[in-house]
């Protein structure tokens, strides 16, 4: 194996380990506090930040891995999280590659919109479609504060991923 290939493999294994650790933190009680009923969806900003540096394909595959882990503990278990995080990983990687610049403000904006898209589509597909009353109240009381709470973790993930990328940069990435 070439040196660059080894570095890429090590970097992606590090990202997979971080996704696994974040999955455990997100889905275990007591690690991340629940504030007034709002939970943090930590895998969303992590996938966004990884995709911003890794671009489309790697972002989509790492998003697929994160979503598959999330679906293992999800009550629905239909692959919604897998599909959503894969699409978010691909979309964020594409946007950074084509349209946006890669910096912290962009990461915060992409994380917030990804989280709002996740909450909105989840609300439509699993709450409104099931005929649950007062879905607007549920969005304002639970999902919107959860999205804001989740977005607060974006700088931690962004700086961590950027540090890993700088330490594992290859000659092709300069």
Backbone bond lengths (Angstrom), bond angles and torsions (degrees), N, CA, C in turn:
res aa  C-N    CA-C-N  psi(-1)  N-CA   C-N-CA  omega(-1)  CA-C   N-CA-C  phi
1 X - - - 1.448 - - 1.516 109.73 -
2 X 1.329 114.22 142.18 1.457 118.58 175.82 1.516 109.94 -72.61
3 X 1.316 115.46 160.11 1.467 120.99 -178.58 1.526 111.11 -62.75
4 X 1.338 117.76 -41.37 1.469 121.03 179.91 1.522 111.42 -62.76
5 X 1.320 116.79 -39.36 1.461 120.73 179.53 1.523 110.88 -66.09
6 X 1.319 116.88 -39.34 1.463 120.42 177.27 1.528 111.20 -64.11
7 X 1.327 116.01 -41.67 1.464 120.12 179.47 1.527 110.73 -63.64
8 X 1.338 116.94 -43.67 1.469 120.23 178.27 1.522 111.26 -62.95
9 X 1.323 116.53 -40.50 1.457 120.29 179.41 1.528 110.85 -65.00
10 X 1.312 117.08 -44.32 1.467 120.74 178.50 1.525 110.51 -62.82
11 X 1.332 117.01 -43.50 1.463 120.72 179.84 1.525 111.10 -60.64
12 X 1.304 117.15 -45.53 1.465 120.04 -178.11 1.515 111.69 -70.95
13 X 1.311 117.67 -30.17 1.467 119.67 173.17 1.523 110.93 -68.37
14 X 1.324 116.95 -36.46 1.470 120.73 175.46 1.524 109.66 -63.47
15 X 1.336 116.60 -44.18 1.464 119.64 177.92 1.524 111.73 -62.91
16 X 1.326 117.21 -39.38 1.466 120.24 177.74 1.530 110.42 -63.67
17 X 1.327 117.10 -38.99 1.469 120.33 177.56 1.521 111.02 -66.65
18 X 1.328 117.34 -39.14 1.462 120.62 177.86 1.525 110.49 -65.80
19 X 1.328 116.95 -39.27 1.462 120.51 176.29 1.519 110.32 -61.93
20 X 1.306 117.16 -42.90 1.469 121.24 179.36 1.529 111.20 -63.38
21 X 1.313 117.27 -44.28 1.468 121.24 179.19 1.532 110.27 -65.35
22 X 1.329 116.84 -42.70 1.463 120.60 179.07 1.525 111.03 -64.65
23 X 1.312 116.61 -38.13 1.472 121.09 176.11 1.531 110.40 -60.07
24 X 1.313 116.41 -43.58 1.472 120.15 179.01 1.521 110.05 -65.17
25 X 1.337 117.80 -42.98 1.465 120.89 179.09 1.528 111.54 -64.01
26 X 1.325 116.67 -40.86 1.461 120.95 -177.43 1.518 112.14 -68.14
27 X 1.307 117.59 -38.02 1.456 120.49 -170.46 1.524 114.19 -105.33
28 X 1.310 117.26 10.22 1.463 121.04 174.24 1.519 108.55 -108.39
29 X 1.288 115.53 138.32 1.462 119.72 179.79 1.526 110.44 -70.40
30 X 1.326 115.70 138.59 1.448 120.81 172.39 1.509 116.21 96.94
31 X 1.336 118.92 -19.58 1.465 119.14 -178.77 1.521 111.26 -77.49
32 X 1.319 116.97 -47.34 1.461 121.95 177.61 1.522 106.43 -112.57
33 X 1.317 118.55 118.84 1.464 120.17 -175.79 1.524 112.70 -64.88
34 X 1.317 115.20 146.74 1.458 122.23 174.47 1.522 106.34 -95.44
35 X 1.334 116.34 119.37 1.460 121.23 -175.30 1.526 108.74 -105.49
36 X 1.317 116.46 113.20 1.468 123.15 179.65 1.524 111.85 50.65
37 X 1.303 117.34 39.89 1.463 122.15 178.16 1.516 114.71 87.03
38 X 1.320 118.44 -6.02 1.467 121.56 -178.94 1.522 109.74 -89.89
39 X 1.328 115.37 126.01 1.461 122.44 176.61 1.518 110.08 -101.96
40 X 1.294 116.28 153.01 1.468 120.53 175.83 1.527 108.91 -94.90
41 X 1.332 115.53 128.14 1.464 122.36 174.51 1.529 107.05 -93.83
42 X 1.312 117.30 78.60 1.462 122.00 -169.15 1.522 114.30 -64.87
43 X 1.316 117.60 -25.85 1.459 119.15 -177.30 1.527 112.30 -70.31
44 X 1.314 118.05 -25.51 1.466 120.04 -178.76 1.533 111.22 -66.40
45 X 1.344 120.42 -54.87 1.475 117.31 179.37 1.525 113.02 -67.02
46 X 1.320 117.67 -27.81 1.462 119.41 177.20 1.519 110.68 -65.36
47 X 1.324 117.29 -46.35 1.465 120.39 178.90 1.521 110.45 -64.25
48 X 1.319 117.48 -39.82 1.470 120.76 177.84 1.527 110.17 -59.90
49 X 1.309 117.15 -47.71 1.474 120.70 -177.32 1.524 111.87 -66.92
50 X 1.312 117.01 -40.53 1.469 119.33 177.58 1.520 110.14 -64.23
51 X 1.329 117.21 -44.03 1.466 120.73 -178.87 1.522 111.65 -65.19
52 X 1.310 117.51 -29.95 1.464 119.86 178.78 1.528 111.55 -64.43
53 X 1.309 116.84 -30.71 1.463 120.25 -179.36 1.520 112.85 -97.55
54 X 1.317 117.59 -31.84 1.461 121.13 -174.95 1.524 113.74 -91.35
55 X 1.298 119.57 -11.75 1.458 125.87 -179.94 1.532 111.42 76.05
56 X 1.350 116.76 -165.93 1.452 121.56 -163.29 1.530 115.33 -66.10
57 X 1.322 117.31 -59.73 1.465 120.31 -171.30 1.521 112.36 -65.79
58 X 1.309 116.90 -48.78 1.467 119.44 179.76 1.523 110.83 -65.82
59 X 1.337 117.13 -37.42 1.459 120.85 176.33 1.522 111.51 -62.64
60 X 1.329 116.38 -41.52 1.468 120.33 178.99 1.527 110.98 -66.40
61 X 1.316 117.21 -42.25 1.470 119.85 -178.83 1.525 111.97 -69.40
62 X 1.327 117.10 -40.90 1.464 119.19 176.89 1.529 110.89 -69.55
63 X 1.334 117.58 -33.19 1.456 121.21 173.10 1.522 111.33 -65.37
64 X 1.326 116.35 -38.90 1.462 121.39 175.95 1.529 110.81 -60.52
65 X 1.324 115.92 -43.61 1.467 120.69 178.31 1.528 111.12 -63.58
66 X 1.343 116.70 -45.85 1.465 120.37 179.88 1.522 111.01 -63.48
67 X 1.322 117.04 -42.26 1.455 120.52 179.33 1.523 112.47 -66.36
68 X 1.325 116.61 -37.86 1.464 119.53 177.58 1.526 111.16 -64.09
69 X 1.324 116.07 -39.18 1.467 119.02 175.76 1.525 111.04 -63.89
70 X 1.321 116.54 -42.65 1.465 121.08 -179.38 1.530 110.67 -65.34
71 X 1.331 116.52 -37.34 1.465 119.78 179.15 1.525 112.68 -68.00
72 X 1.322 117.59 -22.13 1.467 118.68 178.79 1.520 112.28 -67.28
73 X 1.328 118.05 -25.06 1.460 121.11 179.38 1.523 112.26 -109.27
74 X 1.319 116.57 -0.64 1.462 120.80 -178.93 1.523 110.05 -74.24
75 X 1.317 115.00 144.21 1.458 119.75 178.51 1.512 112.93 -71.55
76 X 1.334 116.97 -25.17 1.462 120.61 -177.35 1.526 110.10 -81.78
77 X 1.310 117.74 -49.41 1.457 122.36 174.76 1.512 114.80 65.33
78 X 1.326 117.71 36.11 1.455 120.49 -178.17 1.528 113.26 -111.47
79 X 1.307 118.73 5.28 1.450 122.24 178.88 1.511 114.39 90.36
80 X 1.316 117.44 10.26 1.470 120.92 -179.26 1.523 110.93 -61.03
81 X 1.317 117.68 -47.69 1.469 121.18 -178.36 1.523 111.00 -65.09
82 X 1.320 117.03 -37.98 1.460 121.04 179.02 1.518 110.64 -62.53
83 X 1.315 116.05 -50.25 1.461 120.26 -179.50 1.529 111.08 -63.82
84 X 1.316 116.85 -43.86 1.459 120.03 -177.06 1.519 111.75 -65.14
85 X 1.324 118.39 -48.36 1.470 119.96 -178.26 1.527 111.77 -68.31
86 X 1.339 117.32 -30.93 1.455 119.40 175.34 1.530 110.26 -65.34
87 X 1.331 116.76 -44.74 1.461 120.49 178.87 1.531 111.65 -65.89
88 X 1.323 117.10 -39.23 1.467 120.79 177.74 1.526 110.29 -63.98
89 X 1.330 117.29 -43.49 1.459 120.45 178.42 1.524 111.99 -60.72
90 X 1.329 116.85 -43.93 1.459 120.71 179.69 1.536 110.52 -68.13
91 X 1.334 116.84 -43.39 1.468 120.30 -177.67 1.527 111.79 -65.67
92 X 1.319 117.67 -44.47 1.468 120.06 -179.64 1.523 111.48 -66.19
93 X 1.317 117.38 -40.72 1.459 120.39 175.99 1.519 111.98 -62.14
94 X 1.334 116.24 -41.20 1.457 120.67 178.14 1.522 111.69 -65.85
95 X 1.330 116.50 -44.40 1.470 119.88 -179.21 1.526 111.79 -61.80
96 X 1.327 117.16 -41.22 1.464 120.15 178.98 1.522 110.44 -68.93
97 X 1.312 117.17 -37.00 1.457 121.40 -178.62 1.528 112.06 -70.71
98 X 1.336 117.86 -31.61 1.456 120.89 -171.96 1.525 113.79 -110.88
99 X 1.324 117.74 -41.23 1.453 119.69 -165.07 1.531 114.99 -117.88
100 X 1.311 118.37 -38.69 1.464 121.91 -170.11 1.523 111.33 -110.62
101 X 1.312 114.02 165.95 1.466 120.68 174.15 1.521 108.95 -97.71
102 X 1.301 115.49 151.41 1.456 121.14 -176.45 1.533 109.57 -92.74
103 X 1.331 116.79 99.06 1.456 121.48 173.38 1.525 108.65 -150.54
104 X 1.314 116.43 175.77 1.464 121.77 -171.35 1.525 112.90 -62.16
105 X 1.310 118.27 -41.26 1.468 120.29 -179.77 1.528 110.91 -62.25
106 X 1.318 116.81 -40.53 1.463 120.26 176.73 1.520 110.42 -63.04
107 X 1.322 117.23 -40.26 1.462 120.55 178.21 1.525 111.04 -62.41
108 X 1.313 117.14 -41.94 1.468 120.48 179.28 1.527 110.66 -64.53
109 X 1.330 116.89 -44.35 1.462 120.85 179.74 1.529 110.80 -63.42
110 X 1.340 117.04 -46.99 1.459 120.32 179.97 1.528 111.49 -64.29
111 X 1.320 117.47 -38.12 1.463 120.50 178.10 1.521 111.67 -65.60
112 X 1.315 116.71 -43.27 1.460 120.40 179.38 1.524 111.00 -63.41
113 X 1.328 117.26 -47.69 1.459 119.66 -179.61 1.531 111.82 -67.96
114 X 1.320 117.70 -34.89 1.467 120.08 176.50 1.517 110.72 -65.30
115 X 1.314 115.82 -41.85 1.457 120.36 179.43 1.531 111.03 -66.42
116 X 1.328 116.70 -42.09 1.469 120.03 177.20 1.524 111.37 -65.29
117 X 1.327 117.36 -37.88 1.464 120.48 176.49 1.520 110.67 -65.65
118 X 1.332 116.99 -41.14 1.467 120.77 177.32 1.524 110.35 -61.03
119 X 1.321 116.65 -49.39 1.468 120.45 -178.20 1.521 110.98 -65.52
120 X 1.320 117.42 -40.94 1.458 120.52 -179.25 1.524 112.98 -65.60
121 X 1.330 116.41 -46.57 1.465 118.44 179.47 1.524 111.29 -69.20
122 X 1.322 117.42 -35.84 1.461 119.53 176.54 1.528 110.17 -63.25
123 X 1.312 115.97 -41.74 1.454 120.61 179.36 1.529 110.59 -62.54
124 X 1.319 117.36 -43.28 1.464 120.62 -179.31 1.525 111.28 -67.67
125 X 1.334 117.16 -48.29 1.459 120.33 -173.43 1.526 114.27 -76.98
126 X 1.320 117.81 -32.81 1.457 119.32 -172.09 1.522 114.66 -116.00
127 X 1.308 118.31 -12.50 1.465 119.71 179.33 1.527 110.43 -110.67
128 X 1.323 116.41 -57.26 1.464 119.61 -179.09 1.523 110.56 -67.89
129 X 1.330 117.84 -41.84 1.464 120.94 179.99 1.531 112.24 -63.82
130 X 1.312 117.22 -27.47 1.465 121.28 177.43 1.521 111.93 -83.20
131 X 1.328 117.49 -6.31 1.456 121.18 177.76 1.513 114.82 81.35
132 X 1.329 117.00 25.09 1.456 120.56 179.10 1.528 108.99 -74.40
133 X 1.313 115.83 130.32 1.465 120.22 179.14 1.524 110.79 -74.45
134 X 1.294 115.58 160.58 1.465 125.56 176.95 1.532 112.86 54.20
135 X 1.332 115.95 46.44 1.458 119.90 178.49 1.531 111.44 -70.08
136 X 1.328 117.69 -28.69 1.466 120.73 175.80 1.516 111.27 -64.09
137 X 1.324 116.01 -42.47 1.458 120.31 176.76 1.532 110.24 -63.66
138 X 1.305 116.35 -40.41 1.461 120.69 179.17 1.528 110.85 -62.61
139 X 1.342 115.94 -40.09 1.460 119.33 178.53 1.532 110.85 -64.81
140 X 1.323 116.17 -46.55 1.466 119.91 -178.08 1.522 112.99 -71.09
141 X 1.302 117.44 -32.79 1.467 121.54 -175.34 1.521 113.26 -85.76
142 X 1.349 116.46 -34.92 1.461 119.17 -173.95 1.530 112.74 -115.80
143 X 1.334 117.50 -54.43 1.463 120.00 -170.70 1.526 113.61 -72.67
144 X 1.304 118.57 -43.17 1.464 120.41 179.40 1.537 112.22 -63.51
145 X 1.348 119.28 -47.40 1.479 117.66 174.86 1.530 112.94 -62.84
146 X 1.327 117.46 -33.54 1.467 120.12 177.13 1.519 111.18 -65.09
147 X 1.329 116.80 -37.93 1.475 120.11 177.83 1.523 111.23 -65.72
148 X 1.308 116.60 -42.51 1.473 119.87 178.64 1.523 110.59 -66.44
149 X 1.321 116.75 -42.64 1.466 122.07 178.34 1.529 110.41 -62.03
150 X 1.317 116.80 -41.98 1.461 121.33 178.95 1.519 111.47 -63.46
151 X 1.313 116.67 -40.90 1.461 121.36 -177.86 1.527 111.54 -63.68
152 X 1.309 117.63 -26.86 1.466 120.57 178.70 1.531 112.65 -64.48
153 X 1.326 117.63 -21.24 1.467 121.07 179.35 1.534 112.44 -85.72
154 X 1.315 118.00 -8.27 1.463 121.25 -175.85 1.526 113.51 -58.85
155 X 1.345 120.74 -45.06 1.470 118.28 179.97 1.531 113.64 -58.96
156 X 1.308 117.48 -35.74 1.475 120.54 178.72 1.525 110.04 -62.76
157 X 1.326 116.37 -47.64 1.464 120.16 -179.83 1.531 111.53 -67.83
158 X 1.318 116.60 -41.01 1.463 120.02 -178.31 1.528 110.57 -62.19
159 X 1.319 116.93 -48.03 1.469 119.64 -179.12 1.521 111.53 -66.83
160 X 1.315 117.85 -35.54 1.466 120.61 177.50 1.528 111.35 -66.05
161 X 1.319 116.75 -47.01 1.469 120.58 -179.63 1.523 110.31 -65.48
162 X 1.328 117.31 -40.57 1.465 120.39 178.27 1.527 110.95 -62.63
163 X 1.342 116.84 -40.04 1.460 120.04 177.44 1.518 112.26 -63.92
164 X 1.319 116.75 -41.41 1.471 120.35 177.76 1.528 109.84 -64.88
165 X 1.314 116.96 -41.97 1.470 119.98 179.96 1.528 111.35 -63.50
166 X 1.319 117.36 -39.43 1.466 119.76 179.97 1.523 111.50 -68.12
167 X 1.325 116.76 -36.88 1.464 119.50 -179.22 1.519 112.91 -75.13
168 X 1.334 116.61 -23.61 1.461 120.31 -177.27 1.518 111.99 -115.09
169 X 1.315 117.79 26.91 1.468 120.94 -179.70 1.523 110.16 -69.35
170 X 1.335 115.80 140.56 1.448 121.14 177.23 1.535 108.98 -103.69
171 X 1.314 116.22 171.79 1.458 120.84 -179.85 1.535 111.44 -65.79
172 X 1.330 117.82 -29.22 1.459 121.53 -178.60 1.521 112.22 -71.47
173 X 1.317 118.58 -18.41 1.445 122.09 -174.57 1.524 113.30 -94.45
174 X 1.303 118.08 3.49 1.463 120.51 179.18 1.504 111.02 -88.94
